Amino acid sequence: MVSAHRAPDAPDSPVADRHDDVLGETPEGSKHRHTAFADDSLEGRRLFAEVLGTFLLVLAAAGGPVVEATQGGVGPVASVTAPGLTVLAVILFMGKVSGAHLNPAVSIAFALRRDFPWRRVPGYAAAQLTGASLACLTLQLLLGDAAHLGASRPGTGITDVQAFVLETILTTGLISTILGTASKAQNVGPLSALGVSAYIVLAGLWAGPVSGASMNPARSFGPDLVLGTFTHFWPYTAGPLLGAIAAIGIASVLRGPGGGHTASTAAQGTP
């Protein structure tokens, strides 16, 4: 969901970016990376990375309940741990290619924060929805429609409105974690990936029985598309999108305006 980079403690601002030479960074190097990201010839590589990363994430997130229903032996703890560990692995092995957003709410949050160009958001979102759908098609081909293909659903006795509220809160925390670890002030290299994946696991451990702890419209879209039912889809789209907006407000209070070099590099990758 965000590529890992080292950076010294400093405010996340364009002014602070002038001091990147602490790590051997120069304005020319920064300009080169931003120019590279503007190179449309690399867009296919970035979109493929988003398709692949989201495919792996949803395969683990939706696959846990499906395998538990058909084979057993997975259990609720493993079901919420698997997607968190998958995100950790994906960020580490290809975060620098696309930024490893894996989630339309993350792409929108980075764009709202001015760390990611709006013109690339539709392509990223389409790639993420494609990867999620392919993952669920794979599960269906292998194991059938067991457990509703791991679809995001409110828990027993939980209404769609309650699920919406919880998904909003959970996503606010997730994207706050992503934006914070991507910023110059908190960036801690590979531990950025660990922080994001740990949040996903912890949210799933306590909130999974209530709303499913999706926090990702793409993760919820895949099973619903393959099953052809969107009855409970709205809380898992509206909640994460509202959570992204709330996280932007929190980031502005904590660190001021975005658009800094470190966060932009994390959001965009360095292909």
N, C-alpha and C positions, 0 to 999 in steps of 0.2 A: 504494500500500500504506500510505501515510501522508501526510496532508496537510501542506503546508509552511507554517511560521509562523516569524516572527522572535521571538527571546527572548534576554535577556542571560544571561551565564554565571552559573549559580547552581545549587545542588542541586535535584534533582527531588523535591520534597517539598511537602506541604501548607503547611508553615511558610514555604517560599520563595515560595509563591503569594501571600502577603500583600504581597509587594513588587513585584507586577506593575505598580504605578503608574509604574515606570521607563519603561514604554512607553505610558503613558496608560491602562493597564488598571486597573479598579477592581473591588472585590468585587462591586458591583452588576452590572458587565458580565459577570464570570465567572458569576454566578448566572443572568443572562439567557440565556447560551449553554447552560448546563446545563438550564435550563427549556425552551429551544427544542428541545434534543435529546430531552427527555422528552415532547415534543408528538407524540402518535401520528399526528396529521394529516399530519405530514411523512414518515412512515415509507415511504409509497409512493415518494416522491422518492428517498429514500436507497437503497431496494432496487432501484429502476430504475437508479440510478447503479452499483450493484454488478453488476447483470446486464450493463449496457453495458460497463463497464470490463473485466470478466472475459471477455466476448465478444471484445473487441478484443485482449486479451492472448493468449488461446488461439488466436484466428485467426492471430496472428503466430507464436506458438510452435509450433503444430501445422502451420500453413500452410507454414512454411519447408521442412520435409522433403517435404511433399506436392508443392509446386511444383517442388522440385528433381527429384523422381522423374518428374514429368509433363512439365515444360518445360525443366529444367536451368537453369544460370546462377545458382543461389542460393549453394551452397557452405556448408560447415560454419561458417565465421566469420559469414557473414550470418545463418545460421539461429539462432545464439545471440545475435547483436547485436539482431536485430529485436524479440524480446520485451522486452529490457532498455530499448530506446528507447521501446517502446510504454508500458511502465510509467512511464517518465519523463513522457511526454506526458499520460497519464491522471491521474497525481497532480497535475500542474500545472493541467489544465483542469477537474478536478472533485473534487479531493481534499477541498475544504472542504464538499462536499455530504454525503459518506458516510464520509470518512476514506480512501477508496480502498484498502480491504483487499485485494480481488481474490483472496483465498486463505483458506480456512477455518482454516488453521494460524495465520494472522495474527490473525484475529478471536478465536480461542481464547487466543492469547498476550496480546492486549490485555485480555481479560476476566480471565485469571489475574493479570495485573499490576494489576487494579482500575482500569484506564483506560477500560473499556468495559463496559456492563451485560450480564450473562449472559443476560437475557431476550431480548436482540436477536440473540444468536449464532445460534440456529436459522434465523431469517429471513435473516440475512446468508449463512450457509452454503448455504441453499437457493437464494438468488439467484446465488451464485457458481457452483454446480453447474449451474444453468439456463443461465447465460451461456456456460459452457464447452461444454455440450451443443449449444447453438444454433450456436456457432462451428463445431463439428465436423460438424453437420448441413449447414451452409452449404458447408463444404469438400467434403463427400461429394456434394452436389447439383452443385457446380461441376466437380469434378475426379475424382470417384469415390473408391475406397478405396485409392488409391496410398499407399505407405509406411505402411500401416496407420493412415492418418489422423494420422500424427505421434505415434502412441501411445508412451508412456514404456515403454521396455524396457531391460533390462540389456544391456551391450555383449557382444561376442563373447567367450566364455569366462568371463563374469561371472555369478555365481549371484545368485539373489534375495536371499540373506542379505548378500552383498557390496554389492549395490545398496542394501539397507536401511541398512547401516552408513554408506555414503557419503551417502545422502539425509539421514540424521540429522545428520551433521556439516555438510553444506552448509546445511541449514535452520537449524541453530543459528547459523551465521554470518549468514544472511540476516535472521533475526528479531532477532538482536543488533544488526545494523545499523539495522533499522527502529525498534526500541525506543530505541536510542541517539540517533538523529537526531530522534526525537520528544520526547526528554527536554529539560527546561529547560537542563541543563548543556551539551548538545551541539547544541541546535537551531540550525540555520544557515539558516533560510528556504528559498528554492528549492533550495539545495544539498542539502537533505535528499532531495529527489527524485533528484538526481544521484547521491548516495551509494548509494541503494537500487538504482537502475538499473545503476550501475557494478558493484555486487556480482553482480547477476544475469548480466551479460555475462561477467565474469571467471570465475564459477563454471562457466558453460557452456563457456568456452574450454578449460578444463583437465579438467573432469569430465564434459562431455557425452558423450564416447565411452565412458565407464565405466557411468554410470547414466542418462544423459539429462539430469541436473541439473534435474529437475522442481521440487522444493522446494515443490510445490503440489498437494494432493490434487484440487482442481478441475481443474487442467490435465491431470492424468492420468485423471480420471474421464470427461471428455468423449469422447475417442476410444474408450475401452473400452465406454462405454454405447452409442454409435452402432454399434460393431462387434459388440456383444453378447458380448464376451469379457473376463473379469476375471482371467485366469490369472496375470498379473504385477502385479496392482493393489496387493496388500498392502504391498510395500516402499514404495510411493509414497503410502501413507496413514499407515502406522505410523511410517515414518521422519520425515516432516515433523511429525507430532504429538509424537513424542518430542523432536525438535529444538526445538520450541516450548517444551516444558517445561524443557529444558536452558538455553535462552536466558533464561527467566525467572529461573532460578537465577543465571546470570551477571549479569543486570541487578541482582539483589538485592545481590550482592557488590559490584558496581561503584558503584551509586547508591542502595542502600537500597530501602525499600518504594516501590511505585508509588502511583498515585492522585493525582498532582499535577495542577494545572490545565493546564499546557502540554501534557503528554502526553495527558491526557484530551481536550483540544480537538483535538489531532492525530488521535486515534483515532476520535473521534465526528464530526468535521467541524463546521461552523458554518452550517447551512442557514438 
